[in-house]
Amino acid sequence: MIIVLFGAPGVGKGTQAELLAVRKNVPHLSTGEAFRQAIREETELGKIAKNSVESGKLVPDEIVTGIVREAMNKPEYSRGCILDGFPRTQSQAESLDIMLQKAGKEINCVVNINVANEEIVSRMLKRGRKDDAEDVIRHRLEVYNAQTAPLLEYYASHNKLISIDGNADVETVYARIESVIVV
């Protein structure tokens, strides 16, 4: 079973992925953590990613996909996982589909958590993280809308997309997600 949690930065994908992982006994594959681990372990792909990050460049899609592939090949993900933060581009989505197809798997569903931009800005400012300045948050939302939001159409055309309202407390959003997935 492969579930993708989708939505703009700050909608609560990571929080919901952790809850689902614990309550449904499906491992959460945090792509951010997979990235950091590949860099820490100095894997071949991790070294390439580190060079991109340190030079201020975006990590190429094929490297990002490769790092996710390495992570998904670990035994703990053999029965599936919950992904958040990946895929972010159409190229990554297509690569993920091919990778899963080769493994005899497929995405069961993509749950898009809808939250209005102004609510996202408000939530992220309340977190108090140093990288959560309002101009940075708004830029991240622009990048998301330009590069990642088009994947909604991609997954809708593949009959994988389910959208839920994320404008609620954590438990209400969890209940909404739980009601649309089958684990």
Helices and strands as residue ranges (DSSP letters): E 2-6, H 13-24, E 28-30, H 31-40, H 44-54, H 61-72, G 75-77, E 81-84, H 90-102, E 107-114, H 117-127, H 134-143, I 144-148, H 151-157, E 161-165, H 170-180
